[in-house]
Amino acid sequence: MYSILIVEDDFSYCRMMEMTLRSEGFDARIACNGQSGIAKVREERPDLILCDIIMPEMDGLMMLEALKNESAYEDIPFIFVTGMGDRADLRRGMSAGADDYLAKPFSAEELIAAVTGRLHRIETIRLHGGVSSFQKELAILREQITERELEVLRMVGHGATSKQIADRFGISFKTVEVHRLHLMKKLDASNAANLARWAFIAEQIK
């Protein structure tokens, strides 16, 4: 199970992100500012961090800088969650090494897409530890998934929303949702976290 740390002082956004991620199979933990966020990272290293920029005591920029200075945590994917008024700080954050950003307000689907896209990097790193572990899953994809379903699955892995997938292939939003349902049924992927791993494995099919 992927572990996601949410660092956000706005309780409503924090709860929305936590509930959305948990409902899709992710292990979501929360912190209210950068200081408590760093403590949570040291307590249990997350697979990915979602972090607000403007927060009391220690803001997101300071948290990112602190983590980048610790070799044990410098490679954790880091996504800034930002309001429209934080653009100058956002540019500083991206220059400092943040991987991506998510602008408020955002939908549940946009949140899941952003997280899934960044997790693709994690699976790339893990792949170098042993390709053989994917052989059974590769066989399932080759035997049970159509070419169009594979195309949709790969785009899911890169963090595309259903609307973006529909625009890319010139099909309806409803058709994309049908493809997603078929994929989840065929692959026994009950949530977005499971589908994210299958999306990465689909990248290995030439």
Secondary structure as UniProt FT lines:
FT   STRAND          3..7
FT   HELIX           11..23
FT   TURN            24..25
FT   STRAND          27..31
FT   HELIX           34..43
FT   STRAND          48..52
FT   HELIX           60..68
FT   TURN            71..75
FT   STRAND          78..82
FT   HELIX           84..86
FT   HELIX           87..96
FT   STRAND          100..103
FT   HELIX           108..127
FT   TURN            128..129
FT   HELIX           131..134
FT   HELIX           135..144
FT   HELIX           147..157
FT   TURN            158..159
FT   HELIX           162..169
FT   HELIX           173..186
FT   TURN            187..188
FT   HELIX           192..202
FT   TURN            203..204
//
